């Protein structure tokens, strides 16, 4: 008993029990018949001695159930006494004692296995939460966060595929993140397909109920073409505060072992924890965005209240100096400095407006798109173009006029950068978008001007009447 209880290898301990049973009862054959881990039939027996074949062995046999606290674990069997005598009460007593010891060993092994599984799943859920809250490098976007959940779920469940499904705009559910060891064609098919709204699986998920299947390919509840690739499957609702966010699918290939009761329980708990982590990650990102916007507002206020006012005061001093200048060349130089200050003030105001724009997810306005075009051309020109805006270009220019303006601007900058490649010095470009200058016929319009003060390219002037605000 001491030797068996101190052996941490379950199969070796059970083999020793079978050997001891045969030795103490004088049996030629002993075996432990155990159920499969999944509980769906007998597993491979653990035997000692030659297996009895044909007629029942001389001396008969003894068969004792292996039980612990009323739970059936299997059967301990001995047969064929070496002296061909019948098994007696003492033999029965010995076999019962050994069956009890086998039950204790099996119970301990099961508890240790369950404890290891729980520790793995708990550690996995903790790592998902840490990854989702870690910041931009490990999954700040929604897609990355869902991929983390799919990958970790597949790893913990020892599955072939882990996938996160979210409600589709037209009903049903679609795969938005997947981790699989199957060919890339399966991944592509998963992203193209979706589970139709009439699927019983979808109804169960929306009701917050998990779906378990031993063979998803032949399960009548599954009407999705994706199911043909899989056997044992768990579809677990991602549920938080009573709201179903989506589902986590963990799938093994056909013919693989079933998910045990413990795995189903742990998988359900992991999905619930992952749903909470997703909600917390979204709130964490919202707080980060809010902090960025607050910082941008502070920078914009500082630029407006401090920098622009100082530049304006400096410009006033220079204007006074220009009027008092005795030499024409001095007055001309001071005048150029005043013009440069005015241009700098316009650019700072443009930066202030850009800082005060809404979230990055919102469609960029015309002002932002013009600045992007200018920034893109800066590398080829050797210096970033100067950009001035006059009037509310983001609210008064319609989408069609904005597209035409950007097309003209792109062509003009392309022409300048082509000529700039042959010049050793940087090429200065000034871009002006003006909504205050009326068109020749008197109608309000928008005017784009692209000029090169050093004469590197001919000026480009484009005018267009205003049709209304964005979306018109």
C-alpha positions in Angstrom: 0.0 0.0 0.0 2.8 2.4 0.8 4.6 1.6 -2.4 1.4 2.1 -4.5 0.5 5.4 -2.7 3.9 6.9 -3.1 4.0 6.3 -6.9 3.0 9.4 -8.8 2.7 7.6 -12.1 -0.9 6.4 -12.3 -0.5 3.7 -14.9 2.6 2.3 -13.1 0.7 2.3 -9.7 -2.3 0.5 -11.2 0.0 -2.0 -12.9 1.6 -2.7 -9.5 -1.9 -3.2 -8.0 -2.7 -5.8 -10.7 0.6 -7.5 -10.1 0.0 -7.5 -6.3 -3.6 -8.9 -6.8 -2.3 -11.8 -8.8 0.5 -12.5 -6.4 -1.6 -12.4 -3.2 -4.4 -14.5 -4.6 -2.3 -16.9 -6.6 -4.0 -15.9 -9.9 -2.3 -16.3 -13.2 -4.1 -13.2 -14.6 -5.2 -9.8 -13.2 -6.6 -6.8 -14.9 -8.0 -3.4 -14.2 -10.8 -2.3 -16.6 -11.2 1.5 -16.6 -13.5 3.8 -18.6 -12.1 6.3 -21.1 -11.4 9.8 -19.8 -14.4 11.0 -21.8 -16.6 8.4 -20.0 -18.1 7.0 -23.2 -17.0 3.4 -22.9 -14.2 1.2 -21.7 -10.6 2.2 -22.1 -7.5 0.1 -22.6 -7.2 -2.4 -19.6 -4.1 -2.6 -17.4 -3.2 -6.3 -17.2 -0.7 -8.6 -15.5 0.0 -12.2 -16.6 -1.2 -14.1 -19.7 -4.8 -13.2 -20.8 -7.3 -16.2 -20.3 -8.6 -17.4 -23.6 -11.3 -19.9 -24.5 -13.1 -21.6 -21.6 -13.3 -19.9 -18.2 -10.0 -20.5 -16.3 -9.7 -23.2 -13.7 -10.6 -21.9 -10.3 -13.0 -19.3 -11.7 -12.5 -15.6 -11.3 -13.2 -12.7 -9.0 -14.5 -9.3 -10.2 -14.7 -6.4 -7.8 -15.9 -2.8 -8.6 -13.5 0.0 -8.0 -15.4 2.7 -6.1 -14.6 5.8 -4.0 -17.4 7.5 -2.1 -20.0 5.8 -4.2 -18.4 6.8 -7.6 -17.6 3.9 -9.9 -14.1 4.1 -11.4 -13.8 0.6 -13.0 -13.3 -3.0 -12.2 -10.4 -5.1 -10.7 -10.5 -8.7 -12.1 -8.4 -11.8 -11.2 -8.7 -15.2 -12.8 -7.2 -18.7 -12.9 -5.6 -19.8 -9.6 -2.3 -21.4 -10.2 -3.3 -24.4 -8.0 -6.6 -24.7 -9.9 -8.5 -24.2 -6.6 -11.5 -21.8 -6.3 -11.0 -18.3 -4.9 -12.0 -18.1 -1.3 -13.2 -15.4 1.0 -9.7 -14.3 1.9 -8.9 -13.8 -1.8 -12.1 -11.7 -2.1 -11.1 -9.6 0.9 -7.6 -9.0 -0.5 -9.0 -8.0 -4.0 -11.5 -5.6 -2.3 -8.7 -4.0 -0.4 -6.6 -3.6 -3.5 -9.7 -2.3 -5.4 -10.1 0.4 -2.7 -6.5 1.3 -3.1 -6.9 1.5 -6.9 -9.9 3.8 -6.4 -8.0 6.1 -4.2 -5.1 6.3 -6.7 -7.6 7.0 -9.5 -9.4 9.6 -7.5 -6.2 11.4 -6.6 -5.0 11.2 -10.1 -8.3 12.7 -11.4 -8.1 15.5 -8.8 -4.5 16.3 -9.7 -5.4 16.3 -13.4 -8.4 18.6 -12.8 -6.3 20.9 -10.6 -3.6 21.1 -13.4 -6.3 21.8 -16.0 -7.9 24.5 -13.8 -4.5 26.1 -13.2 -3.8 26.2 -16.9 -7.2 27.7 -17.8 -7.0 30.2 -14.9 -3.4 31.2 -16.0 -4.6 31.5 -19.6 -7.6 33.7 -18.7 -5.2 35.9 -16.6 -2.8 36.2 -19.5 -5.6 37.2 -21.9 -6.7 39.9 -19.5 -3.1 41.1 -19.1 -2.6 41.1 -22.9 -5.8 43.0 -23.6 -5.0 45.7 -21.0 -1.2 45.9 -21.8 -1.5 48.6 -24.4 -1.0 49.2 -28.2 1.8 46.7 -28.7 -0.2 43.7 -27.6 -3.7 44.3 -28.9 -5.1 47.8 -28.5 -7.4 47.4 -31.5 -10.6 45.3 -31.3 -9.4 42.9 -33.9 -6.1 42.2 -32.1 -8.0 41.7 -28.8 -10.3 39.1 -30.3 -7.4 37.3 -31.9 -5.7 37.1 -28.5 -8.9 35.4 -27.2 -9.1 33.0 -30.1 -5.4 32.0 -29.9 -5.4 31.4 -26.2 -8.7 29.5 -26.2 -7.4 27.2 -28.9 -4.2 26.6 -27.0 -5.9 25.8 -23.7 -8.5 23.6 -25.2 -5.9 21.7 -27.3 -8.1 22.3 -30.3 -7.4 22.7 -34.0 -9.3 26.0 -34.3 -10.3 28.8 -32.0 -12.5 31.5 -33.4 -14.4 34.5 -32.2 -17.9 35.1 -33.7 -19.8 38.4 -33.5 -23.3 39.2 -34.7 -23.6 40.0 -38.4 -25.4 43.2 -39.5 -27.8 41.1 -41.6 -28.4 38.5 -38.9 -26.6 35.4 -37.8 -23.0 35.4 -36.8 -19.6 35.9 -38.6 -16.0 34.9 -37.8 -14.0 38.1 -37.0 -10.9 36.5 -35.5 -9.5 33.0 -36.0 -6.5 30.9 -34.9 -6.1 27.5 -36.6 -3.6 24.8 -37.4 -5.6 23.9 -40.5 -4.6 25.0 -44.0 -4.9 28.7 -44.9 -7.9 27.9 -47.2 -9.9 27.0 -44.1 -9.0 30.4 -42.5 -10.1 32.2 -45.7 -13.3 30.3 -45.9 -14.1 31.1 -42.3 -13.7 34.8 -42.9 -15.9 34.7 -46.0 -18.7 32.6 -44.5 -21.1 33.1 -41.7 -23.6 31.2 -39.6 -27.1 32.0 -40.9 -29.8 33.5 -38.6 -32.0 30.4 -38.8 -29.3 28.2 -37.3 -30.3 26.7 -33.9 -26.8 27.3 -32.8 -27.3 31.1 -33.2 -30.5 31.0 -31.2 -28.8 29.2 -28.3 -25.8 31.6 -28.3 -28.1 34.6 -28.3 -29.9 33.0 -25.3 -26.6 32.8 -23.5 -26.4 29.0 -23.7 -23.3 27.0 -24.6 -23.4 24.5 -27.4 -21.5 21.2 -27.2 -21.2 18.7 -29.9 -19.2 15.4 -30.2 -19.2 15.6 -34.0 -20.1 19.0 -35.4 -19.9 17.8 -39.0 -22.9 15.5 -38.4 -24.7 17.6 -35.8 -28.3 18.5 -37.1 -28.1 21.8 -35.2 -25.2 23.0 -37.4 -26.2 24.2 -40.9 -23.0 26.2 -41.6 -20.7 24.8 -44.3 -17.7 25.5 -42.0 -18.9 22.6 -39.7 -17.7 19.9 -42.1 -14.1 20.4 -41.0 -14.7 19.6 -37.3 -15.6 16.9 -34.8 -15.8 17.7 -31.1 -16.8 21.4 -30.7 -17.6 23.9 -28.0 -19.5 27.1 -28.9 -19.3 29.3 -25.8 -21.1 32.6 -25.4 -19.0 35.7 -24.6 -21.3 37.1 -22.0 -20.9 40.1 -19.7 -23.5 41.7 -17.4 -26.3 39.7 -19.0 -25.4 40.8 -22.5 -24.1 38.4 -25.1 -21.2 40.0 -27.0 -20.5 37.1 -29.3 -19.2 33.5 -29.1 -15.9 31.6 -28.8 -15.7 28.5 -30.9 -13.2 25.8 -29.9 -13.1 22.9 -32.5 -11.2 19.7 -32.7 -10.9 17.8 -36.0 -13.1 14.8 -36.7 -12.1 11.6 -34.9 -10.2 13.5 -32.1 -11.2 12.9 -28.5 -14.3 14.4 -27.0 -14.2 17.4 -24.7 -14.5 16.1 -21.1 -17.0 17.5 -18.6 -14.1 19.3 -16.9 -13.0 20.9 -20.2 -16.5 22.1 -21.0 -16.8 23.7 -17.6 -13.4 25.3 -17.8 -14.0 26.5 -21.3 -17.3 28.1 -20.3 -15.6 29.9 -17.4 -12.8 31.1 -19.7 -15.2 32.5 -22.2 -17.0 34.4 -19.4 -13.7 35.8 -18.2 -12.6 36.7 -21.7 -15.8 38.6 -22.3 -15.2 40.7 -19.1 -11.6 41.3 -20.3 -12.9 42.5 -23.7 -15.2 45.0 -22.0 -12.5 46.2 -19.6 -10.1 46.5 -22.6 -12.6 48.7 -24.4 -13.1 50.9 -21.4 -9.3 51.1 -20.9 -8.8 52.2 -24.5 -11.6 54.8 -24.1 -9.8 56.2 -21.1 -6.6 56.4 -23.1 -8.3 58.2 -26.0 -9.9 60.6 -23.5 -6.5 61.3 -22.0 -5.0 61.9 -25.5 -7.9 64.3 -26.4 -7.5 66.2 -23.2 -3.7 66.5 -23.8 -4.4 67.8 -27.4 -6.9 70.4 -26.1 -4.3 71.6 -23.6 -1.6 71.9 -26.3 -4.1 73.7 -28.6 -4.9 76.2 -25.8 -1.2 76.8 -25.1 -0.5 77.4 -28.8 -3.4 79.8 -29.0 -2.9 81.6 -25.8 0.9 81.8 -25.6 2.6 81.2 -28.9 0.3 83.0 -31.3 0.0 86.0 -29.0 3.8 86.3 -28.7 4.2 86.0 -32.5 1.5 88.6 -33.0 3.2 91.0 -30.6 6.6 90.4 -32.3 4.9 91.1 -35.6 3.6 94.4 -34.3 7.1 95.4 -33.1 8.5 94.6 -36.5 5.8 96.6 -38.2 6.7 99.6 -36.1 10.4 99.0 -36.9 9.6 98.9 -40.6 7.8 102.2 -40.6 10.8 103.8 -38.8 13.4 102.2 -41.0 15.5 104.7 -42.9 17.0 102.4 -45.5 14.7 100.8 -48.1 16.5 97.4 -48.0 16.0 97.3 -44.2 12.3 98.0 -44.5 12.0 95.3 -47.2 13.8 92.7 -45.0 11.6 93.5 -42.0 8.5 93.3 -44.2 9.6 89.8 -45.4 10.0 88.8 -41.7 6.5 90.1 -40.9 5.1 88.0 -43.8 6.9 85.0 -42.5 5.4 85.6 -39.1 1.9 85.8 -40.6 2.5 82.6 -42.4 3.7 80.9 -39.2 0.6 82.1 -37.3 -1.6 80.7 -40.0 0.2 77.3 -39.8 -0.1 77.2 -36.0 -3.8 78.0 -36.3 -4.1 75.1 -38.8 -2.3 72.8 -36.3 -4.7 74.0 -33.5 -7.7 73.1 -35.6 -6.2 69.7 -36.4 -5.6 69.1 -32.7 -9.2 69.9 -31.9 -10.6 67.5 -34.4 -12.6 64.4 -33.3 -11.5 60.8 -32.9 -9.3 59.1 -35.5 -12.2 56.8 -36.3 -14.2 59.7 -37.7 -13.8 60.5 -41.5 -11.0 63.1 -41.9 -12.1 66.5 -43.1 -10.7 68.4 -46.1 -8.2 70.3 -43.9 -6.7 67.0 -42.7 -6.5 65.5 -46.1 -4.8 68.6 -47.6 -2.3 68.5 -44.8 -1.6 64.8 -45.5 -1.0 65.5 -49.2 1.4 68.3 -48.2 3.2 66.1 -45.7 3.6 63.3 -48.2 5.2 65.6 -50.7 7.6 67.0 -48.1 10.2 64.2 -48.4 10.6 64.7 -52.1 10.7 68.5 -51.9 13.3 68.6 -49.1 11.0 70.7 -46.9 7.3 70.6 -45.9 5.0 72.8 -47.9 3.4 75.8 -46.2 -0.3 75.4 -46.0 -2.9 78.2 -45.2 -6.6 77.8 -44.8 -9.1 80.7 -44.9 -12.7 80.0 -44.0 -14.5 76.9 -42.6 -13.2 74.4 -45.2 -14.3 71.4 -43.2 -18.0 72.5 -42.9 -18.7 74.4 -46.2 -17.0 72.3 -48.9 -19.1 69.4 -50.3 -17.6 66.0 -50.8 -17.4 66.2 -54.6 -15.6 69.6 -54.5 -13.2 68.2 -51.9 -12.3 65.3 -54.1 -11.7 67.5 -57.1 -9.6 69.9 -55.0 -7.5 67.0 -53.7 -7.0 65.6 -57.2 -5.8 69.0 -58.5 -3.5 69.4 -55.5 -2.0 66.0 -56.0 -1.3 66.7 -59.7 0.3 70.1 -58.8 2.5 68.6 -56.1 3.5 65.7 -58.4 4.6 68.2 -61.0 6.6 70.2 -58.5 8.3 67.1 -57.0 9.2 65.8 -60.5 11.2 69.1 -61.1 12.5 69.1 -57.6 14.5 65.9 -58.1 16.9 67.8 -60.4 17.5 70.6 -57.9 20.1 70.3 -55.1 18.4 72.7 -52.7 14.9 72.2 -51.1 11.9 73.5 -53.1 9.5 75.8 -51.2 5.8 75.3 -51.9 2.9 77.4 -50.6 -0.6 76.0 -50.6 -3.6 78.2 -50.0 -7.2 77.0 -49.6 -9.5 80.1 -49.5 -13.3 80.3 -49.1 -13.5 84.0 -48.7 -12.6 85.1 -52.2 -15.7 85.3 -54.5 -15.6 83.9 -58.0 -15.5 86.2 -61.0 -19.3 85.9 -61.4 -19.8 86.9 -57.8 -20.8 83.5 -56.5 -19.2 82.1 -53.3 -16.6 79.5 -54.1 -13.4 77.8 -53.1 -10.0 78.6 -54.5 -6.9 76.5 -54.3 -3.5 78.1 -55.1 -0.2 76.2 -55.3 2.9 78.4 -55.8 6.6 78.1 -55.6 8.2 81.5 -54.4 11.5 80.6 -55.9 10.1 79.9 -59.3 10.6 76.1 -59.3 7.2 75.6 -61.0 4.4 77.6 -62.5 1.5 78.6 -60.1 -1.6 76.5 -60.1 -5.0 78.1 -59.4 -8.2 76.1 -59.2 -11.6 77.6 -58.4 -15.0 75.9 -57.9 -18.4 77.1 -56.7 -19.6 75.9 -53.3 -22.6 73.5 -53.4 -23.1 73.1 -49.6 -21.4 71.3 -46.7 -20.0 67.7 -46.6 -22.4 65.1 -47.9 -24.1 67.5 -50.3 
